[in-house]
Amino acid sequence: MAGRHGDLIPHRVLDLPWEGAEALRTTLGIVDDNEVPLDAEICASLDRRLAGLFADGDRSTARPFELSISEADTLVAGLQFTEAMSVHLDFFDMVRDTCQFVADQLRSLWSDDEWSAYHAPG
């Protein structure tokens, strides 16, 4: 089961602009609306934290956002779902390219070895 080793892998901090936080919240909303079988606790926690990141109303600068590999994996799965569900849209190419770009950015926060350890059985 993925994530068994997630608590052993260090979290990462990324500078997240307001637009990025809102895009990730949109992805979480799509996942929730479609009852995608992802970890509901992780999704709810991410949504709360993302919503609170810019609660002061200042959207002018990026904010540090701590992310676990389990949370990143959940967001990547949500982006993959969003991409798959958008295949019939006229602007699918834009959705696909954006989802892939964001997923690649999230994956790049950890090394291939860390991702392998995260997905390792047992």
N, C-alpha and C positions, 0 to 999 in steps of 0.2 A: 504494500500500500504506500503510495507516495506520501511524503510528509512525515514519515515515522522518524526521520533523522533531522527534520527541519529545525527543531529546537537546539540542535548542536551546531548549526551553521549560523555564523554571525549575521545580524541584520545589517542592512545598508541604509544610508541616508541619501536621498536625492533632493535636489532643488526643484520644487514643483511649482510651476506658474499656475495662476488661477484657472486658466483655460485647460491645463492638463488635469487639474483636480476635478473640474466639471466634466471633462470627457470620461474620466475613470468612473465618476458617479453615474454618468449616463449608461456606461457599460454595465455597471452593477444593477441599475434599474431595469435594463433589458433582460438581464439574467433573472432578476426577481419576477418581472412580469410574465416571463415564459416558463417559470418554475424549472429552470435548469438545475440539474442535481449537483450543485456545488455546495461546499460547506457554508450553510446559512449563517453560522456564528462568525466566520471570517468575513463574509460579505457584509453583514450588519456592522461589524466593528470597523471595517474599512470605510463604509459609507459615513458612519458617525465621525470618524477621524478626518475624513476628507471634507465633510461639511463644516467642521469646526476650524479647519485650517485658515480660512479667510473670514471667519465670523466677525472680525473687527471692521469689515467693509473695505479695507485697503487691498486692492487687487493689483497694485502697481509693481510689486516685486515678488519673485519666487520665494517660497518658504521651504525650510527643511522638513522633509517627511520621512520618517523611519518606516522601513518596510522589511518584513521577514520574507524568506524564500517561499514559505507556504502562501503568504498573501500574494506575492508576485505570481506564483503558479496559478492561483485562483483567478487573478486578473487576466493572465494570458489565456486561460480556458474561456473566460467570458468574452474576450476579444475574438477568439476563434469561433465561438458560437455566433457572435454578432456578424462576423464576416460570412459565415455559412448561411445565416438567415437573410442576408442582404443580396444574395446572388441574383435575384430577380429584379432588383432595382436598376433604374437607368444609370445611376451614379455608382454602381457596384465597384468599378475600378478605383474610385476615390476611397470608398469604404475599405476595400481590400488593402490598398496601399497604406492607408492610415493605421489600420489594425495591425498589419505586419510590422510597420515602423515602430509602433508603441510596444508591441510584444518583443521585438528585437532589443529595444532600449531596456525593457524590464529584465530580459534574460541576461543582458550584458553586465548587469550589476554583480553577477556571481560567475565564477569560473566554470568551465565545463566539468571539472572534477567535483565541484560543489553540487552542480545539478545532478551529476551521476550519483553522488552520495545521497542526495535528497530522494531520488527515485529508486534507490537500491532496496530490494526486498529485505525484510527482517529487521 
